[in-house]
Each structure stands twice: as structure tokens, then as C-alpha cells.
Amino acid sequence: MRWWGWGHQSRRVPLTRELASLLGEALGLGEALGLAGATQQAVALSEIALPEITLLARSRQRLEQIVGSAWVRGDAVSRILHCGGKSYLDLVRMRSGAPEGAPDAVVFPASHDQVLAVLAVCAEERIAVVPFGGGTSIVGGLAPLRGAQHAVISLDLCRLAGLLAVDGASLTVSVAAGTRAPALEAWLAEHDLTLGHYPDSFEFASIGGCAATRSVGQASSGYGRIDQAIQGVRVATPRGELSAAALPASAAGPALRELIVGSEGMFGVITGLLLRVRTRPALHHYEGVVFDDFDAACEALRLAAQDRATPDVVRLSDELQTNILLAGGEANGRRAPLGRQLLRSRHGVLAIVGWEGQRDAVSRRRLHTMTLLQRGGGDPIGETAGRAWAASRFATPYVRDALLDHGVMVDQFETATSWSGLGSLRATVTGAIEAALAAYGTPALVGCQVSHVYLTGASLTFTVLARSYPGGEETQWRAAKDAASAAIVGAGATISHHHGIGRDHAAWAAAELGPLGTSALAALKAHLDPAGVMNPGKVIVGV
Ligand SMILES: Cc1cc2nc3c(=O)[nH]c(=O)nc-3n(C[C@H](O)[C@H](O)[C@H](O)COP(=O)(O)OP(=O)(O)OC[C@H]3O[C@@H](n4cnc5c(N)ncnc54)[C@H](O)[C@@H]3O)c2cc1C
């Protein structure tokens, strides 16, 4: 993973000529964007300023005794690679050589027992612990905050990887939590199975990180969120092991599993998971449907969802997002004519819909959905658009790097609400972000996408683009983020549909959880983590 951006060192996705021209014009960046070369590159690795190490020699020795001296690292590169996640703010700070902090050491345990022992030592020695899965958090979940402790370590779970057991009859698998999503899918493929969990961050996210943040994948409208796939969890806490029994269903009181899923390392470290999997699909079918406008498309999707005809993949873009998608369709250096014919001839919004499964089932389900979408005004434009989407489905984070190179502020804010509140939520949040960014005297573009649909509502993801304010990137971003968050909370929508709470949403999540809900979670944390070493400053403010 690049330390200053996203992705594999060998892969870059440059801006297409169309996207550079669209954004250059709209954001007032003119030809500087994309065509004249990068204007804002990252400083050299050696120029990054790191804080003094405060971990005591005695504490370090105790950690080395557990995992081995080679697996406790305090060198600059290890610390830099574990400074934070991959949010816009993380990247801006990193590129300027001023991360907000760094762990004093990175510790790599190799087993559940080693994690338990590390946490016990950290509780005794008063060392904060930030669990590190794939390192892709975009809500400040990996910020190296020490809270009331004298030092902070990053607990990198990459050695805790592997497919541990397969139960073909029950269609469940046991997995070590540090396993990266691509490795898991590759192992499952050998058994003709799939988890079907493909977040945009798929290339790097770990399965434990996905569970800890309640993540969703691109096909979660069909496969379900990660929480729906989790049957059981094994957790190491500073007080010992906590295991939620892996059962298909249970009425034995409130579900412990539900307290752990989404807990973002505040109670302990998820070390293993029992996951529900499915037979690998024989067919992946994706296609494009064009609607006259976003509201009509939402209504058609609502009717489809409530008639139990939800496609596995649903990505409905509004007019602006559709244009951005089409202009950026040259991902990976390959021309991907994402419904290009659509925009040449008319205005409209594009929905990518898809089904995965056995051939007969895909055909039957597709017919059901498409009948309803066409009845709602949808105009099918065929598989070319679907194939183009599939070919570039993991390219967006690389495009973000290219935009940062050219001085563009770019971020995504996400939420979910009921069908009846969707239209007004979209308008309110868009207006709030535009007004906040207008104060910086630069135009902003705010696009919107429905990326997951449910019986009762849907998620909205806002893509925000503006010319970045040199030297004031953080305040500019904060103005937009606060405006969006206030609008979301004010409308009674969720502060996060899938990115989680981390540090960035903690203050806003309090409104959603309520005072008693927040203090109940804090009390549980105090019970499982009395010294307060687990991921301080995340999820609940001040804990
Ligand atoms: C470009 C980009 C696209 C993204 N797209 C999506 C998307 O489509 N859907 C989506 O849901 N999210 C998305 N995300 C957010 C992020 O990828 C998810 O939250 C993901 O689930 C995090 O997994 P990870 O392994 O990288 O966790 P990390 O980033 O390493 O950790 C996330 C949080 O969980 C904690 N944690 C990690 N592992 C454990 C563990 N084993 N036990 C306890 N706590 C743990 C960490 O301390 C941290 O607070 C995206 C992020 C980026 C950068």
C-alpha cells in the first residue's frame, strides 16, 4: 500500500481527458487539471515528521517476549505505514509530511493467545492499542490516539490470516480476522464458495476490519451486509476471551455478537469469525438502466425492493454523478464506454444493476426486476455499461489520488434513511455541503448515489469535489463534513451506513445512540477494558 495514497505501487489510474475537462471547467481549475501534470505531490518519505517514541524499554521488552523481537517494530517506515487510515484528511496530512501522530511501535501478533497476552501487558503498562486490519478506515478509526495512556501501539493483525475450517454442509467457514478480502475470496474459490463481500476498498480491507466496522460490499443489496454473514465471533479483550456462540439462530437473550460487530476495537480485538458463505455463482450479469430523473429511479427501485425483486448490485447515480462516471470511464487505461451513447442523445440518470448466481435463477430474478424497473420508466441500455462498471469497480480510490495530485478536494459522505425521507435528505445534505464550501469562494460539485437498497429505505453516498484551499485543506474539509453531518443528523438519518464511527463521527453518533445508549456502551467498555487501552477516542467521545 502506498504510504501517501491508495493502492498497489505498480498501479496508477490517471484522469481521463473527459473527466479532467469536466472538473477543470466546473471547479475553476482550467487546463491545470489533469493535462498539465501534477501540481501537488507528496513530500519524500524521509521528510515526514514523527513524534518522539514514548514507549518504555521495559514495556517493549515485555511485548517482544510475547511476539518475538522481530515483530515489535519502531522504525520510521513501520510507524509511518500505521499512522492512520486512508481518509481525505489522512492523505492530505501525509502528503504534506505532517501526520497527526504515529504509534510508538507496531506489534504483529501471530495467534489469538498472543493477542490476549499483548492486551494484558498493555493494560498493565498503560499502553493504548489501535487494532490495524487492512488500514483502510476513512473515519479516523486508526488515529494513533493514546487517551490517558503513556504510549500507543498499532496492533497489526496481518499474521493472523487464513481459512481455518470449511463446513460445506452448513455453508460456513471459520476465518482468522487479519485475512485480507482478496485472499479470502481466492481460498473460498478453491471450495467453489464465495462470501460475496466486495467493498470499494476490497483490495486491502481485512475481514476482521470489515466486521469491526459493519461494512457493506458492492453486492450487499443481494448478499447482505457483512453483519448478516457473521455467525460467530471470537474476541480477545484486556479481561480475557469473549466468544459469541456461532449458531444459525438463537433466542438466548440479547445477541453478544451484535455488540462486537461494529465495535471498532473499543472492547477488544476480533481474532476469528465464523461466516456464512454461498456457492460460487456461475454467472455475474451486470447491465445499465437509464431513467429520466433520480426521483423516478428511486421510486422504481423502491417498488422492486418491496416486491422482493432487489438486484444483488444496485448503483443508481444522480445526473452529476452519472456525468462524472461517464467522463471517468477510461479506468485502467482501457476505454470503458459506460453507457456513453446515453449522454450523447439525452439527459438522464444511470443505474447499474446486477445479479449473481446460477444461470436459471439469474434469468428469472432479472426478468422480475427489469419488468418493474421498466414499468417505473427505466430504459435498459444493455450489458456494455454493466461490463464497464465491473472492469473499473475498484478504480475509484486510485482516481482520488490523481485528483489530489491536482489540488482537488474529494471525499464521500454516506448515510441511509427510509424511502419516505430519501428525496428531502438528498436535497438537504447537498444544499448544506454546497453552502459550506461556497464560503471558500470556490464552486463545489456534489453528486449522489443510491448504492444499497432495503425494504424500508436506502443508502445515499454523496461525492464532494471542490478546488482545495491551499494551506487550509483541513478547515475547508471540516466545514463541508460538519455541514453534511449536521444535515444528516438533523434529518434523523444515520451518521454512517457503512464507514463506521471512528473518531470523525463520534460526536455525531452520540445523537443517534442517545445519552443512555451512549453511557450503556461506555459501561460495557469499562467492564471489558477497565484501563481504557482499547482504541481510545473512537466511537464514543472521551472514552
Ligand atoms: C477508497 C475506500 C473505499 C471504501 N469503500 C468502502 C465500501 O465500499 N464499503 C465499506 O463498508 N467501507 C468502505 N471503506 C471503508 C473501509 O474500507 C471499511 O471500513 C473496512 O471495513 C475497513 O477494513 P480494514 O480491514 O481496512 O480495517 P481498518 O481500517 O484497519 O480498521 C477499521 C477500524 O476497525 C478496527 N479494527 C480493525 N480490525 C479489527 C479487529 N480485528 N478487531 C477489532 N477492531 C478492528 C480498527 O482499529 C479501526 O478502528 C472504504 C475505504 C476506502 C479508503
Residues whose N, C-alpha, C, O or C-beta is under 5 A from the ligand:
A	BS01	LIG	K86 V130 P131 F132 G133 G134 G135 T136 S137 I138 G141 L142 A177 P199 D200 S201 F204 A205 S206 G208 G209 C210 A212 T213 R214 S215 V216 E264 G265 G268 V269 I270 P397 H498 H499
